[in-house]
Amino acid sequence: MVLRFAQLKTPQGERRLVAIDDARLARRVEVADTLYALAQAAIATGATLSDAAQARPLGETIDLEVALAEGRVLAPIDHPDAAHLLMTGTGLTHLGSAESRDQMHKAALAHQAGADEPLTDSRRMFLMGVAGGKPPAGEVGVQPEWFYKGDGSQLVAPGQALMFPAFAEDGGEEPEIAGVYLVGPDATPYRLGYCLANEFSDHVVERGNYLWLAHSKLRNAALGPELLTGPLPQEIHGVSRIIRDGKVAWEKPFLSGEGNMSHALANLEHHHFKYGQFRRPGDVHVHFFGAATLSFASGFQTQEGDVFEIEAPPFHYPARNRLAHAPSTPTTIKSL
C-alpha cells in the first residue's frame, strides 16, 4: 500500500509520524516518530517509505483534522538541525508562468520610439525552457532559473503565520508543488515525495529590479500537511484563494504537474543536485518547482490577517496559512 505521511505533536507535546491512506485514514507509524528517521531507515534497508513504515503494523488511528484544528500538525519534513534543511526553488518553469513575471519587468525596460518591444530577461529564460527544458531521456536540458529561500528555520507549519518582515514591501502567495529529498550516506539524493506548497515572496521588491529577485525570495515558505509518495501526476488542477474577514477576497485556478510545465522534473532535479555542496550526506532539501498563478499579477494587495489557501488533488489537505507582520529587529554590526 502506497502511503502519505504527516508529522504532528500529541496534546502532551510528543512527536508522532502518521501514515495516511487514500481513504484519509491516518495511523501512527510505529517504527519512527519523524519522517527524517523513517527516510534514513528506508535508505539503510533499500525499502520505499511506505514499506519501511509498515515494517511493523501501523498503530493507533489519529484524527488529523482535529490535530490541524488545534495547530498541532508540523511541516511534513524537518531536520534535527534546521541549518541542514535547505529550501531552494526554480522559476519560469510553467507554461503560464512567464506572463505575470513579464508584466512586472517590462515597465523597467527603456523602449525606443518605433522599435520592436524587446524581450525581457524573464521571457528569454522562459523560452529557453520551452525549447530545451524537456530533453530526451538520458540527456541534460537547459538549466532553469534558480534561487535560495532559506534554511529550515524559515519553514512554516500548516496553519501557522507567514511573516511579513518589517522591511518588506509585499507578502504574496505562490501556489506550487515542492519536492522533498534526503541525501543518503553515499551522497545520493533520495526523493521522498512531494508537498503542496506556498513559496511566499515579495513581488514589489522583485518588480523594482530583476536583480533583486534573490532578496524577494528570502522569506518564509509553507508546506501543506502531507507528503505525497510515488509519482507526481502529470496534470494537477488546483485553486489558490485569499480569505479576508471570513470571505473569499481573491481566487483563481492554477495548473501544475509536468504536463503543464516547460521543464521536466528530472531536469530541475539534475540542475539542483549537480552541485556537490547539495549532496552532503544527511541534508534535507525542499525544492519548489515554480508557480503559474499569483494574486499580485491581478493587482490584488494582501494585508495582515489574510489567509492563503491552496488546494489541489491529489493532495488531501490544503496548504493554509495567514499573513502576519513580524516585529522590527534592528541589527547592529560590531567589530572585534
Secondary structure, 3 states (H helix, E strand, C coil): CCCEEEEEECCCCCEEEEEECCCCCEEECCCCCCHHHHHHHHHHHCCCHHHHHCCCCCCCECCHHHHHHCCCECCCCCCCCHHHEEEEECCCCECCCHHHHHHHHHCCCCCCCCCCCCCCHHHHHHHHHHHHCCCCCCCCCCCCCCEEEEEHHHEECCCCCEEECCCCCCCECCEEEEEEEEECCCCCEEEEEEEEEECCECHHHHHHCHHHHHHHHCCCEEECCCEECCCCCCCEEEEEEEEECCEEEEEEEEEECHHHECCCHHHHHHHHHCCHHHCCCCCEEEEECCCCCCCHHHCCCCCCCCEEEEECCCCCCCEEEEEEECCCCCCCCCCC
